[in-house]
Amino acid sequence: MRAASLIIAAVVMAACSPTLAPTASPWGDAVPTPAPEAVVHQPTVAKTADTITLLPISPRGAVIGRDYRYVMPHCGEVDQIDVDGSFWDPTGTPATGGFGGLVGVFRLTAPDRATFTAPSVGVLPLVRHDGPKTFSYCA
């Protein structure tokens, strides 16, 4: 019984450990899209006339160093970038403009860092946001 418990603990720890090199991904080649029912029932922490505070609903599974096809939300870097179990905060914006609705590549570069690259605009550095995040409504 003790051996089985140790094996289970080792498997769980391995699954939760960050990956340091590109390997096979459970996601395939694209960031998975949450199921429509998950989006409809996304946990709302607070809501005002101008803002909404949400909890992320995206599945974990990104592998550090691997590129994933990703469609940036409609309002781009100010919208809900919900990837790998967290929202993401931009740490800079290229001079060429916004990222709203663009198809590009999401890449986890460290457990708490990532980039979104869109060929027509450039690279947007991102940092993992812990917990709920407040958004303004987007038209």
N, C-alpha and C positions, 0 to 999 in steps of 0.2 A: 504494500500500500504506500509506504514511504517513497519507494522508487517511482511509482506512478505520479505522486504529488510533485516530486522534484522535476520530472519530465514535463509535466503540465506547466510548472512555474517557469522552466527554461524556455518553453515555447512562447508563453505570454511575454516574458521579458524580451525575447528576440523580436517579437512582433511590435513591441513598443519602442525599441531602440532605433535611433536615427540611422539611416543608411548613409555611408560615406562615399560610396561610388555608385554610378549608374548601374542598376540591375533591372531585372524584369519587374514590371509594375502590374498590380492588380487592376489598374485603370486602363491599360492598353495605351493608345497614343493620344487620348483626349481627356481633359478634366471631365469627370462624370457630372451629369446634370441631375440635381435632386428630383425625385418623383413629384409630379404635380400635386399630389395630396400632401406631401411634406411642405411644399411652398404655401399652399392654402392654409395649413395649420402651423406655419412658422411661429415659434414662441415670440410674443410681443411683450417686452418689459414695460414700455411706456409709450404713450401716444398723445400728441398735442395737435393743434391745428396746423402747425408747420413742420413737425418732426415726428419720427417714429424710432424707437429703440428696440432693436431685434437681437435675438441670439442666432448664431450661425447654425445652418442645417446641413452643410456639405459633408460628404463622407471623407474620412482620412484615407491615406494611401499613396500620397505623392512620394516619389523617390528623389532624393537629392541628386542634382546633376542631370536629370532626365527632362526632355522637352515634352510638353503636352499642348495639344491644340486647345485654344480657349477663345471664347467669344466674350469680349468685354461687355459688361452691362450697358444698357442704353445711355445712361448718363456718365459713363466712363469712370474715371478715377475717383469721382465723388459718390459713386453708386455702391451697391452691395457687392463687393468683390469677395465672395464667399467660396473659398477653396481650401481643401484639406482640413476641414473641421474648424476653420477660423475665418474671420473677416481679415482683410489686409488694408493697411494704411500706406498711401504713397509717400515716398520720402523725397520726391522731386518730380518735376514735370519738364519734358523737353520743350524747347522754344517753338517747336513746330505745331503745337496745338494739343487738343484733347484726344482721348482714346475711345469715346463713346461708340459702342456697337462694333468696334473693329475686331476682326479675326486676327489672332496672333498666337504667340507661344508663351505659356506660363512655365517658369522653371524655378523650382525650389533650389536655392543656392546654399542654404544652411537651414537648420531646423526652424529658425525664426525670420529668415530672409528669402526673398524671391524676386524675380523680375517678370515683367510682361513686355514682350517685344512685338511690335507691329511694324512691318517693313516700311509703311508709308509715313510713320510718325517717329519711331525710335524706341528707346528702352525706358520703361517706367520701373524704377526700383521700388520694392514693397517691403514692409515689415509686418510681421504677424501681429494682429490685434488680439489681446487677451479679453475674453468675455464679451458682453453685449456691446453694441455700437449704435450710436445715434446718427440718423440720416435725415437730411431735408428731403421733402418730397420733390420728385423730379417730373418735369412736364414731358 
